[in-house]
Structure formats: structure tokens, C-alpha cells
Amino acid sequence: MTRPGLPKLIATDLDGTLVRGDETVSAYTHGVLDRVRAAGIPVVGATGRGPRLTELTRNDIRAADFLVMAGGGRVVDQSDPSGPLVLRDERLPAEVLARLLADLETAVGPLTVMVEASDEHDAPLWGDYHESWPYQDRFEARTRAECLSCDVIKAFARTADHHVDELLAVARRIVSPQVATLTQAGLGFIEICPPGVDKASGLTVVAQTLGVDPADVLVFGDMPNDLPMFEWAGWARVAVANAHADVRAAADEVTLRNDDDGVAVYLDRLLSR
């Protein structure tokens, strides 16, 4: 339930929530987020994007004081005068991922697998080509052995025989949360992150740094990878109208679609009331 007054911290997902379908963020949205910061409320971009997309992410949420990236595995303090400060950096060991994928393939059959291994600017994902992946310009075909040659930031997997939500349910029955965190972000692939890594744990790092109680945090999202921060935040949980059904069900309120600047419209009204 929405609490009175103003939140002490605001965190928003990017793709599908703040960012419109044409991959842009409106000048109106940027302006509203600037007003939020001017009101003394820190802004956090909480995204599944890995650190290789930091520059793109900063451009999409210019007002952000902190970035929670890779679904919570990388947390960056952008407010430090000396420059961005990495507060969290988690990796999934290659041998753990190899066993996990073998167990999952035993249950569901062959998987299309990609890994995010590098945090260099615009570094490609490695793995199996799949025509449905929307970011082909940042992809490099690699063998499974090459993909498992180092620890990874996260991995992506899909199968032709399962809807992504069905595959996620199967994977969660097979893979313990102590082994890896499993989610999906609307790209048709399940996402495999280090254990204990989700947007809530990433935001916990930010909240502890600022001395903010989760009860005073407002969050926005659209996909199942946003559910942990919906469970964690207490001021209000707001879904955009185009959100996954599970996210709308978990939300206190639903704002307009991402294409209609739903996050900014909600914040504009909040600041103006």
C-alpha cells in the first residue's frame, strides 16, 4: 500500500518500464527524474543489463545516483565525487554453471545457451545463435566449452519446447536457490545469476549505503525479474500497464504503459500532489 508523504528512495527498471518500445527515453521522463533528484530523493536504475552496457544505461537514466545492474550482481555508486564506485560485483563459477546446465538439459532437452562473461564496454554475449535474440549486434558465436571457460556475470537459456515461464518453473524445481538465482526478463530466455543475486539484494546494498529503510522505497517494474524488489520495497510497488501478469498482481498500483511514460506520469503526480 502506498504510504503518505514522499519515498526516500526511488528505483525503476529500465527496459519495458522506463525505456519505451523504440528504445528511447523521453525528454519528459528525464525532466521528471531531474525533479525527483532536486526534491532530495536518490534515483536508482535497477536493470538486468550487464556492466558491458553501463554507458547505455547511464544515458537512459541520467538522473541515477546508483545503478543496480546484471539483475543485482553489479552495484555502482555514481554519486561519489571521485568517480563511479563499484559496491558489488558477483560472478557465477563456470563449474557450477556447467553442472546446472547438464541437470537442466537432462530434464528438458537441448538448450540454447548464452553467457555474459565480460564487463568491457559493448562486449558481446557468447554462445549459441538464436534468431529470437533481439541484440544480434552484441553477440558472438562460441562453443559451450568456450562459454564455460571462465566465471560469468550471468547466463541465458531457452528451449524450443517450453514457454519461458514454463522453463523457469522447471528450472526452479531442479536448481536450488543456493546454487543460482533463476528469473526471466521478457526476452524469451531464463536468466541464471549467482546465488543471492536479484534486484532486491542489489537494492539492499544501495539502501544500506544511504541508510534508507526498505519501507521507504518506491519501485517500478514490468517483468518477473522485478518481483524480488517488489517484495522488498515497502513504500509502493508500481507496475506499468504492459507488465507481466505476475508483476501486475504483485503491484500496489498500475501506471500507464512504458510507451506512454507511465513512470514519469506517476512521479509527476506524486511530486505535484
C-alpha positions, -999 to 999 in steps of 0.1 A, spaced: 0 0 0 13 35 -8 25 54 22 19 91 29 44 118 20 73 110 -3 96 80 -5 132 83 5 145 63 -25 131 55 -59 142 26 -81 130 18 -115 136 -10 -140 146 2 -175 136 -19 -205 99 -23 -207 93 1 -178 112 34 -181 125 28 -217 99 29 -245 94 3 -271 116 23 -296 145 20 -271 143 58 -262 136 77 -230 115 108 -235 127 143 -225 96 145 -203 108 114 -184 143 128 -180 129 161 -167 107 144 -141 136 123 -128 156 155 -125 128 170 -104 129 138 -82 166 144 -75 160 181 -69 135 171 -43 163 152 -25 152 117 -34 180 95 -48 172 76 -80 183 41 -88 183 24 -122 177 -13 -115 182 -34 -146 190 -68 -159 216 -52 -183 251 -62 -175 280 -38 -169 291 -40 -205 260 -18 -211 269 8 -184 272 37 -209 238 30 -225 223 26 -191 237 59 -178 223 76 -209 188 61 -204 186 72 -167 208 102 -164 195 112 -130 205 79 -114 227 82 -83 232 44 -83 229 16 -108 219 -19 -99 229 -39 -129 231 -76 -140 199 -82 -121 216 -72 -88 251 -86 -94 268 -53 -101 260 -22 -80 276 12 -88 276 44 -68 276 72 -93 274 99 -67 310 97 -55 329 129 -65 360 108 -73 341 88 -99 319 57 -101 325 33 -72 317 -4 -76 299 -16 -44 291 -51 -55 305 -74 -82 293 -111 -83 302 -139 -106 288 -175 -112 316 -201 -112 319 -219 -145 319 -253 -129 286 -245 -111 270 -233 -144 282 -265 -162 266 -288 -137 234 -267 -137 231 -268 -174 237 -305 -176 210 -311 -150 186 -289 -168 192 -305 -202 186 -339 -187 151 -327 -177 141 -305 -207 164 -315 -236 189 -294 -255 192 -258 -245 202 -227 -264 227 -211 -241 245 -177 -240 267 -162 -213 277 -127 -203 313 -130 -193 329 -96 -199 322 -63 -184 341 -44 -211 322 -16 -229 298 -32 -255 313 -66 -251 293 -93 -269 274 -122 -253 289 -156 -262 271 -188 -271 246 -204 -293 230 -183 -321 192 -179 -318 172 -157 -342 149 -145 -315 177 -128 -295 170 -90 -301 205 -78 -298 224 -96 -325 250 -68 -328 263 -77 -294 266 -114 -299 295 -138 -308 290 -174 -315 311 -196 -292 312 -233 -283 297 -245 -250 333 -252 -238 344 -217 -246 313 -203 -227 323 -224 -197 359 -215 -197 355 -187 -171 332 -175 -144 303 -155 -158 282 -125 -148 250 -143 -158 238 -169 -184 207 -171 -206 190 -203 -217 159 -214 -237 144 -244 -253 122 -247 -283 97 -270 -264 89 -247 -234 75 -213 -230 99 -192 -209 76 -192 -179 73 -230 -181 110 -234 -184 116 -211 -155 92 -232 -133 110 -264 -143 144 -249 -137 134 -237 -102 123 -272 -93 157 -286 -103 181 -258 -93 184 -248 -56 185 -211 -48 218 -218 -30 232 -228 -64 219 -200 -86 191 -174 -89 168 -180 -118 144 -155 -134 132 -141 -167 131 -106 -181 109 -108 -211 135 -118 -237 123 -154 -241 153 -168 -221 156 -177 -185 184 -159 -168 208 -177 -145 226 -154 -119 249 -161 -90 231 -173 -58 217 -145 -37 217 -121 -67 185 -103 -75 173 -68 -77 163 -68 -40 198 -78 -29 213 -52 -51 190 -25 -38 198 -36 -3 234 -25 -9 222 9 -20 197 13 9 224 3 34 248 28 19 223 56 22 208 45 55 173 41 39 148 15 52 132 -7 25 98 5 39 106 40 24 114 28 -11 92 32 -42 99 8 -71 87 4 -107 88 -27 -129 74 -49 -156 89 -84 -156 94 -114 -132 130 -103 -125 114 -72 -108 94 -93 -83 121 -96 -57 123 -58 -54 85 -56 -53 86 -80 -23 114 -60 -7 102 -24 -11 75 -10 12 65 25 2 48 14 -30 53 -12 -58 41 1 -92 37 -19 -124 35 -4 -158 3 -14 -177 23 -35 -201 38 -56 -173 38 -94 -170 6 -106 -152 26 -118 -121 41 -83 -117 7 -66 -121 -7 -90 -94 21 -81 -70 18 -43 -75 1 -19 -53 -7 3 -83 -6 2 -121 5 32 -141 5 38 -178 25 18 -203 62 24 -208 53 38 -243 31 64 -225 58 74 -200 40 57 -172 68 60 -146 72 97 -153 35 104 -152 32 86 -118 62 105 -104 50 139 -118 16 134 -100 35 123 -68 57 154 -68 27 177 -76 2 165 -50 
